[in-house]
Amino acid sequence: MTDKSKVIFGNTIGTKAARKAEKSKEKYIRKYGDDSDRDYSVKIVKNSVLNKPLGVYDIRVDEGEGDIPFDTEKGLIVGNIRMGFGHYRISIAMASAANALGYTPYWMDLNSFPDTTCTKVIGAQNDLYSTGSRISQKSRLFNKLVWEPLNYEGFRQLEYNASDQKNAELMSTVFKNIPKDIPMIGTHVWPSQAAIHAGMKYVVNAIPDNWPMALHLAEGSVHTVQTHQSYMGYRILNGMQKNNVLKPMPPESLVYTGHYIDHELVDNIESDCDRRIMRRQSGKPVRFLLTIGGAGAQRELFCAIIRKLIPAIREKKVVLYINIGDYIQVWDELCREIKLLQRLCRTYFNDWKKTVEFAEDALRHEIYGIHTFCHENVFEAVYCTNLLMRSCDVLVTKPGELAFYPVPKLFLRRIGGHEKWGAIHSAEMGDGTLECEDIEHTIQMLKLFVTDKTLLTDMCEQIKLNKTTGLYDGAYNAVKLALKMRSEGQSRH
């Protein structure tokens, strides 16, 4: 196998960058050891949250042998890591689409095997990224001089990919006892890279976001993208080696699929949008869903939004859903900042049955007030937004992975320069606002959604139109691609 830290799609990495990549791997070996000689056991168990609705099974490593065998005919692995909530959300979309198409989704989180070098390396990098995200929201100087440039140009360079490729060699051991001919969709580049290094034959690398970066390259896989803008950027590896025009990616290594969206959301687009239009035209309260996930950043902005909406909530002009994910400390901080919040709010904390019942009831009946959701289980924390999304009118979110979802969106300030292109794409597709880069513009958009009936209605109509073009079919297309690779024996390495 070609050393992917030295040559990527025929483009040579500089000697200095290649040596830096070697040193990065050596640093992690010194810190966490090299378990490449280990023979980790593999066990399959039902996912406690997602098995019932989506048929999802978990792959566990180094927990002994299990009684459930791999379905080598209908099985599909979704390889992921928890880094914020975004990659989990894309994974759930892939699992949902696989289940809807009649396949068995296996969930393989490389950040969930605590005794492995793989998880230790990922955990260390995840901690750094989360810390950077939080600091960037508190320090404008750090954001301007460090965080934005790193997320926008640093991760864009081939030299950065070289280090990731070397580090991914330390992650490949966990695939040792996974059947190599089961197709896999990686929803983060590290599982995709690790799977390739481990000899997995049919790997789809589902690229998030809308800003092409070398960070997301996993040569040997088929790369999928959600937008045509991304396709063009990746095809020519645009700007990924400063001052050089690079050799393009081979056409068979890159596929435009559309947005990665769950079957349950795509299947109900028309009915959900029609309910939104009916509520808006009849003067019912506008339902905002405020998502607080990932690194738990942007709390000052969340407080400003909630304070602004409380008078309208009391007047029954607005309903507010707040999903704080698994960050209970965020709730404590919000309550300290907003004295009225706890008294006005109904909470759904670590009661999944109650959360599901609320989501179903909100589809059929009028609701009022503030409803806050928090779940320690990460699957519940992430999937809660999916359940609430169908009955909300406006999703209030940073322009990360949720920028691609078929629901009207109000975009908050980004966390990292790469995210701004998600808001730009959504605004061009007509299903979201421009990015509101400060509190004042966020408040302006909140007022518009409450007072202007046409804004929400137009977005809903555009979402329905977008569906007819296949814009939201990306998860189905990625699953079909993975299974087609196996049926045609199209291994890329």
C-alpha positions in Angstrom: 0.0 0.0 0.0 1.3 3.5 -0.9 2.3 5.6 2.1 -0.6 8.0 2.1 1.3 10.5 4.3 3.7 11.0 1.4 1.5 10.9 -1.7 -2.2 11.7 -2.0 -4.0 11.2 -5.3 -0.7 11.4 -7.0 0.3 14.7 -5.3 3.6 14.5 -3.4 3.7 15.8 0.2 6.8 17.7 1.1 9.6 15.9 3.0 9.2 18.2 6.0 5.4 17.6 6.2 5.9 13.8 5.8 8.4 13.8 8.7 6.1 15.9 10.8 3.4 13.2 10.2 5.8 10.5 11.3 6.6 12.4 14.5 2.9 12.8 15.2 2.4 9.1 15.1 5.6 8.5 17.2 4.3 11.0 19.8 1.0 9.1 20.2 2.8 5.7 20.4 5.0 7.1 23.3 1.9 8.4 25.1 -0.6 5.6 24.4 1.4 2.6 23.1 1.1 0.6 19.9 -1.5 -2.2 20.1 -1.2 -3.3 16.4 -0.3 -6.8 17.6 -3.5 -7.1 19.7 -6.3 -9.3 18.6 -9.4 -7.5 19.9 -12.6 -9.5 20.1 -15.8 -8.2 18.4 -19.3 -8.3 19.8 -22.6 -7.2 18.3 -25.4 -5.9 20.6 -28.6 -4.1 20.0 -28.3 -0.3 20.3 -30.4 0.7 23.4 -32.0 3.7 21.8 -31.8 3.3 18.0 -32.5 -0.4 17.5 -36.2 -0.2 17.9 -36.8 2.8 15.5 -33.9 2.2 13.1 -32.7 -1.4 13.5 -29.3 -0.3 14.7 -26.8 -2.7 16.3 -23.6 -1.6 18.0 -20.2 -3.1 17.3 -18.2 -3.5 20.6 -14.5 -4.2 20.6 -12.6 -6.0 23.4 -15.7 -7.0 25.3 -15.7 -10.7 24.6 -17.6 -12.7 22.1 -21.4 -12.2 21.4 -24.2 -14.4 20.2 -25.3 -12.1 17.3 -23.4 -12.8 14.0 -22.7 -10.3 11.3 -25.3 -10.2 8.5 -22.8 -10.5 5.7 -25.6 -10.2 3.0 -27.5 -7.2 4.3 -25.1 -5.7 6.8 -23.7 -2.1 6.5 -21.2 -0.6 9.0 -21.5 3.1 9.9 -18.1 4.1 11.1 -18.0 7.2 13.2 -16.6 9.1 16.2 -18.3 11.3 18.6 -16.8 14.8 18.0 -19.5 17.2 19.0 -22.9 15.9 17.8 -22.5 16.4 14.1 -20.8 13.2 13.0 -23.3 11.2 15.2 -26.2 13.0 13.5 -24.9 12.1 10.0 -24.4 8.5 11.2 -28.0 8.3 12.4 -29.1 9.6 9.0 -27.1 6.8 7.2 -28.4 4.2 9.6 -32.0 5.4 9.0 -31.6 5.3 5.3 -30.0 1.8 5.4 -32.9 0.5 7.6 -35.5 2.0 5.2 -33.8 0.4 2.3 -33.9 -3.0 4.0 -30.3 -3.3 5.3 -28.9 -3.9 8.8 -26.9 -0.9 10.1 -24.0 -1.6 12.4 -22.8 1.3 14.5 -19.0 1.4 15.0 -17.8 4.4 17.1 -14.0 4.4 17.1 -14.1 6.7 20.1 -15.9 4.2 22.3 -13.3 1.5 22.9 -11.5 2.9 26.0 -8.7 0.3 26.2 -7.5 0.7 22.7 -4.8 3.1 21.3 -7.4 4.1 18.7 -9.8 5.6 21.2 -7.1 7.2 23.2 -5.7 9.0 20.1 -9.1 10.1 19.0 -10.1 11.2 22.5 -7.0 13.4 22.9 -7.7 15.2 19.6 -11.4 15.5 20.4 -10.5 17.2 23.7 -8.3 19.7 21.9 -11.0 20.5 19.4 -13.7 21.0 22.0 -11.5 23.2 24.0 -10.7 25.3 21.0 -14.4 25.6 20.1 -15.2 26.9 23.6 -12.3 29.4 23.7 -13.2 30.7 20.2 -16.7 31.7 21.5 -15.2 33.6 24.5 -12.2 35.3 22.9 -12.6 37.2 19.6 -8.8 37.5 19.4 -8.3 33.7 19.7 -11.1 33.2 17.2 -9.6 35.6 14.7 -5.9 34.7 15.0 -6.1 30.9 15.7 -9.5 29.2 15.4 -10.9 30.7 12.1 -7.6 30.3 10.2 -7.1 26.7 11.5 -10.6 25.6 10.5 -10.6 27.5 7.2 -7.1 27.2 5.8 -5.1 24.9 8.2 -7.4 21.9 7.8 -7.6 22.6 4.0 -3.9 21.7 3.4 -2.7 18.4 2.2 0.1 18.6 4.8 -2.6 18.3 7.5 -4.1 15.2 5.9 -0.6 13.6 5.9 -0.5 13.7 9.7 -4.0 12.3 10.0 -3.1 9.5 7.7 -0.2 8.5 9.9 -2.3 8.7 13.1 -5.0 6.7 11.5 -2.6 3.8 11.2 -2.9 3.5 15.0 -6.7 3.3 14.7 -6.8 0.4 12.2 -6.3 -2.4 14.8 -9.9 -2.3 15.9 -11.0 -3.5 12.4 -8.9 -6.7 12.7 -11.8 -9.0 13.3 -14.4 -7.1 11.2 -15.4 -9.0 8.0 -13.5 -7.1 5.3 -16.2 -7.4 2.6 -19.0 -5.7 4.6 -19.5 -2.2 3.1 -18.8 0.7 5.4 -19.8 4.4 5.4 -17.5 6.6 7.4 -19.1 9.8 8.7 -15.7 11.1 9.9 -12.5 10.8 7.9 -10.6 8.9 10.7 -12.9 5.8 10.6 -12.6 5.9 6.8 -8.8 6.2 6.8 -8.5 3.5 9.5 -10.8 1.2 7.6 -8.6 1.6 4.5 -5.4 0.9 6.4 -7.1 -2.2 7.9 -8.0 -3.6 4.5 -11.7 -3.0 4.5 -12.7 -3.4 0.8 -15.7 -1.2 0.3 -15.5 2.2 2.1 -17.6 5.3 1.4 -16.2 8.4 3.0 -19.2 10.7 3.7 -17.8 14.3 3.8 -19.6 16.8 5.9 -19.9 20.6 5.5 -19.6 22.7 2.3 -16.0 23.9 2.4 -13.5 21.5 0.7 -10.6 20.6 3.0 -7.9 18.0 2.7 -8.7 17.0 6.2 -11.6 15.0 4.8 -9.6 12.9 2.3 -9.3 9.2 2.7 -7.7 7.9 -0.5 -8.9 4.3 -1.2 -12.5 5.2 -0.4 -15.3 6.7 -2.5 -15.8 10.2 -1.2 -19.4 11.6 -1.2 -20.3 15.3 -0.9 -23.6 17.1 -0.3 -23.3 20.0 -2.7 -22.1 20.7 -6.2 -19.8 23.5 -4.9 -18.1 20.9 -2.7 -17.8 18.5 -5.7 -15.9 21.1 -7.8 -13.6 22.0 -4.9 -12.7 18.4 -4.1 -12.4 17.4 -7.8 -9.5 19.8 -8.3 -8.3 19.7 -4.7 -8.8 23.5 -4.8 -6.3 25.4 -2.7 -5.1 22.4 -0.8 -1.4 23.0 -1.5 -0.5 26.7 -1.5 0.7 28.1 -4.8 0.3 24.8 -6.6 -2.2 23.5 -9.1 -2.7 19.9 -8.0 -3.5 16.7 -9.9 -7.3 16.2 -9.6 -9.1 13.4 -7.8 -10.1 10.6 -10.1 -13.8 10.9 -11.1 -14.6 7.4 -9.7 -13.3 8.6 -6.2 -15.9 11.4 -5.8 -19.7 11.4 -6.0 -22.3 14.0 -5.4 -25.2 12.5 -3.4 -27.2 15.4 -2.0 -27.9 16.1 1.7 -27.5 13.3 4.3 -31.0 13.2 5.9 -32.9 10.6 7.8 -35.6 8.6 6.1 -38.2 9.7 8.7 -37.6 13.4 7.9 -37.5 13.0 4.1 -40.6 10.8 4.0 -42.6 13.4 6.0 -41.4 16.6 4.3 -44.7 17.5 2.6 -46.9 16.9 5.6 -44.6 18.6 8.1 -44.2 21.7 5.9 -48.0 21.8 5.2 -48.6 21.9 9.0 -46.1 24.7 9.4 -47.8 26.7 6.7 -51.2 26.1 8.2 -50.0 27.2 11.7 -48.4 30.3 10.3 -51.3 31.4 8.2 -53.8 30.8 11.0 -51.8 32.9 13.5 -50.7 30.0 15.8 -47.6 30.4 17.9 -44.3 30.1 16.1 -42.4 27.1 17.3 -38.6 27.7 17.6 -36.2 24.7 18.3 -33.0 25.9 19.9 -30.2 23.3 19.7 -27.3 23.4 22.2 -24.9 20.6 21.4 -21.4 19.9 20.3 -18.9 21.7 22.7 -21.7 23.5 24.5 -20.5 26.9 23.3 -22.4 30.1 22.5 -24.2 30.3 25.9 -24.2 34.1 25.9 -26.1 34.1 22.6 -28.6 31.5 23.8 -29.4 33.6 26.9 -30.0 36.6 24.7 -32.4 34.6 22.5 -34.3 33.2 25.4 -34.7 36.6 27.1 -35.9 38.1 23.9 -38.5 35.4 23.3 -40.0 35.2 26.9 -42.5 38.1 26.5 -43.8 36.6 23.2 -44.0 33.1 24.9 -46.1 34.6 27.7 -48.4 36.2 25.1 -48.7 32.8 23.3 -47.1 34.1 20.1 -44.1 31.8 20.4 -43.3 28.3 21.7 -39.7 27.4 22.5 -38.1 24.0 22.5 -34.6 23.8 23.9 -32.5 20.7 23.4 -29.3 21.0 25.6 -28.1 17.6 24.5 -26.2 15.9 27.4 -24.9 19.2 28.8 -26.8 19.5 32.1 -24.3 22.2 33.2 -25.6 24.4 30.4 -29.1 24.3 31.9 -27.8 25.3 35.3 -26.0 28.2 33.8 -29.0 29.3 31.8 -31.2 29.2 34.9 -28.6 31.3 36.8 -28.6 33.9 34.0 -32.4 33.9 33.5 -34.2 33.8 36.8 -37.7 33.2 35.2 -36.6 30.3 33.1 -37.1 27.5 35.5 -40.5 28.7 36.5 -41.7 29.1 32.9 -40.2 25.8 31.6 -41.4 22.2 31.5 -38.4 19.9 31.6 -37.8 16.4 30.0 -34.6 15.2 31.6 -33.5 11.6 31.1 -37.0 10.5 30.4 -36.9 9.2 26.8 -40.5 7.9 26.9 -41.7 11.3 28.0 -39.7 13.0 25.2 -41.0 10.7 22.5 -44.5 11.2 23.7 -44.1 15.0 23.6 -42.7 14.9 20.1 -45.6 12.8 18.8 -48.2 14.9 20.6 -46.8 18.1 19.2 -47.4 16.9 15.7 -51.1 16.6 16.4 -52.0 19.3 19.0 -51.3 22.9 19.9 -48.7 23.4 22.6 -47.5 26.5 24.5 -44.6 27.6 26.7 -41.0 26.5 27.0 -40.0 22.8 26.8 -36.4 21.8 27.7 -34.8 18.4 26.9 -31.6 16.9 28.3 -30.5 13.3 28.1 -27.3 11.7 29.5 -27.4 9.0 26.8 -25.7 10.5 23.8 -28.0 8.7 21.3 -31.0 10.2 23.0 -29.3 13.6 23.2 -28.7 13.7 19.5 -31.8 12.0 18.2 -34.0 14.2 20.4 -33.5 17.1 17.9 -34.6 14.8 15.0 -37.9 14.0 16.9 -38.5 17.7 17.7 -37.6 18.9 14.3 -40.7 17.6 12.6 -43.1 19.6 14.8 -41.0 22.8 15.1 -41.4 25.7 12.7 -37.9 27.1 12.8 -34.7 25.4 13.8 -32.2 27.8 15.5 -28.7 26.5 15.0 -25.2 27.2 14.0 -24.5 26.3 10.4 -22.9 22.9 11.0 -24.4 19.6 9.9 -28.0 20.8 10.6 -27.6 23.4 7.8 -28.6 20.6 5.4 -31.8 19.5 7.1 -35.2 20.0 5.5 -36.7 22.5 8.0 -36.7 26.3 8.0 -33.5 27.4 9.7 -32.3 30.6 11.5 -28.5 30.4 11.5 -26.5 31.6 14.5 -22.9 32.7 14.4 -20.6 29.9 13.2 -18.0 28.0 15.2 -15.1 27.7 12.7 -14.7 29.4 9.3 -15.6 26.2 7.4 -19.2 26.3 8.7 -20.1 29.6 7.0 -20.5 27.8 3.7 -23.3 25.7 5.1 -25.4 28.8 5.7 -24.5 30.2 2.3 -25.7 27.0 0.6 -28.9 26.8 2.7 -29.8 30.4 1.9 -29.2 29.7 -1.8 -31.4 26.6 -1.6 -34.1 28.8 0.1 -34.5 26.7 3.3 -32.5 28.9 5.7 -31.4 32.4 6.6 -28.1 34.1 6.2 -25.7 33.6 9.0 -26.5 36.0 11.9 -23.0 37.0 13.0 -24.0 38.9 16.1 -26.8 39.1 18.7 -28.5 42.1 17.0 -29.0 40.3 13.7 -30.2 37.2 15.4 -32.9 39.2 17.2 -33.8 40.8 13.9 -34.4 37.4 12.3 -36.4 36.2 15.3 -38.7 39.2 15.0 -39.1 38.6 11.3 -40.2 35.0 11.8 -42.8 36.1 14.4 -44.2 39.0 12.5 -43.8 38.1 8.8 -46.0 35.2 7.7 -44.4 35.0 4.2 -40.9 34.2 5.3 -41.7 30.8 6.9 -44.2 29.9 4.2 -41.7 30.6 1.4 -39.1 28.4 3.1 -41.5 25.5 3.5 -42.6 25.7 -0.2 -38.9 25.8 -1.2 -38.2 22.7 0.9 -41.0 20.8 -0.8 -39.7 21.9 -4.2 -36.1 20.9 -3.2 -37.4 17.4 -2.3 -38.6 16.9 -5.9 -35.1 17.4 -7.2 -33.6 14.8 -4.8 -31.7 17.4 -2.8 -32.4 15.6 0.5 -31.7 12.0 -0.8 -28.0 11.9 0.1 -28.2 9.3 2.8 -30.1 6.9 0.6 -27.6 7.5 -2.3 -24.6 6.9 0.0 -26.0 3.6 1.2 -26.8 2.5 -2.3 -23.3 3.4 -3.4 -21.7 1.4 -0.6 -23.8 -1.7 -1.5 -23.2 -1.2 -5.3 -19.4 -1.1 -4.6 -19.6 -4.6 -3.1 -22.0 -6.0 -5.7 -19.6 -4.9 -8.4 -16.4 -5.6 -6.5 -15.3 -2.0 -6.8 -12.6 -1.8 -4.1 -10.6 1.4 -4.6 -7.4 0.2 -3.1 
